[in-house]
Amino acid sequence: MPWYRQTHWQIIIGLIAGLIYGIIASLNGWAKFTTDWITPFGVIFINLLKLIAVPLVLGSLITGVASLADVRKLGRIGGKTLAIYIGTTALAIAIGLVLANILQPGKAVPTEVRDGLMATYSENVSARLEDAKSVEERGPLQLLVDMVPDNILSAGADNRNMLQIVFFAIFFGIGLLQVPEKRAKPLLDFFHGLTDVTIRLVDLIMMIAPLGVFALIADTINKVSDGDLGKLASLLGALGVYCFTVVLGLALHTLGVYPLILRLFTKMSFVKFFKGIGKAQLVAFSTSSSGATLPVSIECCEEKLGVSEEVSSFVLPLGATINMDGTALYQGVATVFIAQAVGMDLSLADQLNVLLLAVMASIGTAAVPGAGVIMLIIILESVHIPSAGIALILGVDRILDMLRTITNVTGDCMTATVIASSEGQLREVHPREGEDKIKWEG
């Protein structure tokens, strides 16, 4: 197949074209035209991916749990999955905190720039504070309460309730294990069919991915620059050290920690791994949503990396819901950055508190764009940093959100690969034709 007909190259072309168009639009004042005639295609692309998220999670998790044959196997795979997710999240936060303390990005922001940013985003801050206040007032066990839906239909009506969907799917799958195979088979066939149809829908949606990515990138530049490319340049200049710190942390975690774990626990090379998940990373970058990228992540892991359906259908939906390494790393850097910018010093105890809170927050953070900012406010309040300080980072948050989503999705795929290898369910894939060989690790 010619390179220009391959989906990932088409997406890259769409991304570059969107970047070029966004710059030209900012220079020529085409903000309204972009909003009216370009942005809707990006919204449609994201909506299509979100449309199939709930049926995909339901179908894949239920069949995944039921295929584990017994609850003990579920406990073993689930335990290993949670251990990797929590461990890598804690490591990501630690990397962010160390870099922020070494590079001290907050001290690079001039007083006048800080005051200007605070004034510009004051209205946005007020809205975020209200959301955070409602979350902060919850009891210590509210996360467990929120996890259990009282109505699965109402839970499925909002992608922000994905943790409830995950709980129901695992609970339902365990229930299927408890009934005779003859009676469970019709339901299993239905959910298998639902999963297969959803995966095929992914192929159809990816046909418009280049157009969707073009529109999303153009819209991002349009919103950040607000029709003025000079504003975008000044924001990036003022927050350059902060952006560099976050990006460096994400790069170290994505290109250092993940390949090291793969090297230790699998036989897969990091080159094959990153080549296999390239399409998922591009979609993650353009959508800023682990949930929206989930269908593509499953497709890449199964077809390109050789992860079994049994493992991918359990590990990846769970990861898209609770594994937010990139978001957690950003929260660690942002907390120290804001503290430094407003002239506060965080003690070691404060930073350990940030680490623990960020790990817990990553579990409950919705897999949608911008959700990490709300959890960041709660972390700031816990260490007595003025939460209005988030105004300092809102101007570049969208751009960094795109990058940290790549880390989140890469972590999900890495974990699925490691779990599959540990369970002897990582098959070899022919490097040219993408066809499976009858050979399994383990």
ChimeraX attribute file (.defattr): number of C-alpha atoms within 10 A of each C-alpha:
attribute: neighborCount
match mode: 1-to-1
recipient: residues
	/A:1	5
	/A:2	5
	/A:3	9
	/A:4	10
	/A:5	9
	/A:6	10
	/A:7	17
	/A:8	21
	/A:9	16
	/A:10	19
	/A:11	24
	/A:12	17
	/A:13	17
	/A:14	22
	/A:15	25
	/A:16	16
	/A:17	18
	/A:18	25
	/A:19	21
	/A:20	15
	/A:21	21
	/A:22	28
	/A:23	18
	/A:24	14
	/A:25	21
	/A:26	23
	/A:27	15
	/A:28	12
	/A:29	15
	/A:30	16
	/A:31	22
	/A:32	13
	/A:33	11
	/A:34	20
	/A:35	15
	/A:36	10
	/A:37	10
	/A:38	20
	/A:39	21
	/A:40	16
	/A:41	19
	/A:42	24
	/A:43	16
	/A:44	14
	/A:45	23
	/A:46	23
	/A:47	13
	/A:48	16
	/A:49	22
	/A:50	21
	/A:51	14
	/A:52	20
	/A:53	22
	/A:54	23
	/A:55	18
	/A:56	24
	/A:57	26
	/A:58	26
	/A:59	24
	/A:60	30
	/A:61	32
	/A:62	28
	/A:63	27
	/A:64	25
	/A:65	27
	/A:66	24
	/A:67	19
	/A:68	19
	/A:69	14
	/A:70	13
	/A:71	14
	/A:72	10
	/A:73	14
	/A:74	19
	/A:75	12
	/A:76	11
	/A:77	19
	/A:78	16
	/A:79	12
	/A:80	16
	/A:81	23
	/A:82	17
	/A:83	12
	/A:84	19
	/A:85	24
	/A:86	19
	/A:87	13
	/A:88	22
	/A:89	29
	/A:90	20
	/A:91	18
	/A:92	28
	/A:93	29
	/A:94	21
	/A:95	21
	/A:96	29
	/A:97	26
	/A:98	16
	/A:99	19
	/A:100	24
	/A:101	15
	/A:102	9
	/A:103	15
	/A:104	18
	/A:105	25
	/A:106	25
	/A:107	17
	/A:108	16
	/A:109	22
	/A:110	12
	/A:111	11
	/A:112	9
	/A:113	15
	/A:114	19
	/A:115	13
	/A:116	13
	/A:117	19
	/A:118	19
	/A:119	13
	/A:120	14
	/A:121	18
	/A:122	17
	/A:123	12
	/A:124	13
	/A:125	22
	/A:126	14
	/A:127	11
	/A:128	19
	/A:129	19
	/A:130	12
	/A:131	13
	/A:132	20
	/A:133	14
	/A:134	9
	/A:135	16
	/A:136	17
	/A:137	9
	/A:138	10
	/A:139	9
	/A:140	9
	/A:141	8
	/A:142	11
	/A:143	16
	/A:144	10
	/A:145	12
	/A:146	13
	/A:147	17
	/A:148	17
	/A:149	17
	/A:150	11
	/A:151	10
	/A:152	14
	/A:153	10
	/A:154	10
	/A:155	19
	/A:156	18
	/A:157	11
	/A:158	12
	/A:159	19
	/A:160	17
	/A:161	21
	/A:162	27
	/A:163	26
	/A:164	23
	/A:165	27
	/A:166	22
	/A:167	17
	/A:168	21
	/A:169	24
	/A:170	22
	/A:171	14
	/A:172	17
	/A:173	23
	/A:174	20
	/A:175	14
	/A:176	22
	/A:177	17
	/A:178	13
	/A:179	11
	/A:180	9
	/A:181	11
	/A:182	7
	/A:183	10
	/A:184	15
	/A:185	13
	/A:186	11
	/A:187	13
	/A:188	20
	/A:189	12
	/A:190	13
	/A:191	21
	/A:192	17
	/A:193	14
	/A:194	16
	/A:195	24
	/A:196	14
	/A:197	15
	/A:198	22
	/A:199	18
	/A:200	12
	/A:201	15
	/A:202	17
	/A:203	15
	/A:204	11
	/A:205	16
	/A:206	20
	/A:207	13
	/A:208	17
	/A:209	25
	/A:210	25
	/A:211	21
	/A:212	29
	/A:213	31
	/A:214	27
	/A:215	30
	/A:216	29
	/A:217	26
	/A:218	30
	/A:219	24
	/A:220	19
	/A:221	25
	/A:222	26
	/A:223	17
	/A:224	20
	/A:225	23
	/A:226	15
	/A:227	22
	/A:228	19
	/A:229	21
	/A:230	13
	/A:231	15
	/A:232	19
	/A:233	14
	/A:234	13
	/A:235	19
	/A:236	16
	/A:237	13
	/A:238	17
	/A:239	22
	/A:240	16
	/A:241	20
	/A:242	27
	/A:243	22
	/A:244	14
	/A:245	23
	/A:246	26
	/A:247	19
	/A:248	15
	/A:249	27
	/A:250	28
	/A:251	16
	/A:252	15
	/A:253	25
	/A:254	23
	/A:255	15
	/A:256	12
	/A:257	17
	/A:258	20
	/A:259	19
	/A:260	14
	/A:261	16
	/A:262	19
	/A:263	14
	/A:264	11
	/A:265	13
	/A:266	19
	/A:267	12
	/A:268	18
	/A:269	11
	/A:270	17
	/A:271	9
	/A:272	13
	/A:273	20
	/A:274	18
	/A:275	13
	/A:276	21
	/A:277	24
	/A:278	19
	/A:279	22
	/A:280	25
	/A:281	26
	/A:282	24
	/A:283	30
	/A:284	28
	/A:285	26
	/A:286	28
	/A:287	27
	/A:288	27
	/A:289	28
	/A:290	33
	/A:291	31
	/A:292	26
	/A:293	28
	/A:294	30
	/A:295	26
	/A:296	23
	/A:297	28
	/A:298	27
	/A:299	22
	/A:300	21
	/A:301	26
	/A:302	22
	/A:303	18
	/A:304	22
	/A:305	27
	/A:306	25
	/A:307	29
	/A:308	23
	/A:309	21
	/A:310	19
	/A:311	28
	/A:312	27
	/A:313	25
	/A:314	26
	/A:315	28
	/A:316	30
	/A:317	29
	/A:318	24
	/A:319	25
	/A:320	28
	/A:321	26
	/A:322	26
	/A:323	32
	/A:324	33
	/A:325	33
	/A:326	33
	/A:327	31
	/A:328	33
	/A:329	30
	/A:330	30
	/A:331	29
	/A:332	28
	/A:333	27
	/A:334	28
	/A:335	27
	/A:336	26
	/A:337	30
	/A:338	26
	/A:339	21
	/A:340	21
	/A:341	21
	/A:342	16
	/A:343	11
	/A:344	14
	/A:345	12
	/A:346	17
	/A:347	10
	/A:348	9
	/A:349	10
	/A:350	13
	/A:351	19
	/A:352	15
	/A:353	14
	/A:354	27
	/A:355	25
	/A:356	13
	/A:357	19
	/A:358	29
	/A:359	26
	/A:360	18
	/A:361	23
	/A:362	27
	/A:363	22
	/A:364	22
	/A:365	23
	/A:366	24
	/A:367	30
	/A:368	20
	/A:369	18
	/A:370	18
	/A:371	18
	/A:372	24
	/A:373	24
	/A:374	22
	/A:375	26
	/A:376	25
	/A:377	26
	/A:378	22
	/A:379	25
	/A:380	23
	/A:381	15
	/A:382	15
	/A:383	17
	/A:384	13
	/A:385	22
	/A:386	14
	/A:387	22
	/A:388	19
	/A:389	24
	/A:390	27
	/A:391	23
	/A:392	29
	/A:393	22
	/A:394	20
	/A:395	21
	/A:396	18
	/A:397	20
	/A:398	18
	/A:399	18
	/A:400	21
	/A:401	25
	/A:402	24
	/A:403	23
	/A:404	30
	/A:405	31
	/A:406	28
	/A:407	28
	/A:408	28
	/A:409	31
	/A:410	26
	/A:411	27
	/A:412	31
	/A:413	30
	/A:414	23
	/A:415	27
	/A:416	27
	/A:417	28
	/A:418	26
	/A:419	25
	/A:420	26
	/A:421	24
	/A:422	16
	/A:423	17
	/A:424	15
	/A:425	21
	/A:426	28
	/A:427	21
	/A:428	19
	/A:429	19
	/A:430	13
	/A:431	11
	/A:432	6
	/A:433	7
	/A:434	13
	/A:435	13
	/A:436	16
	/A:437	11
	/A:438	8
	/A:439	12
	/A:440	17
	/A:441	14
	/A:442	12
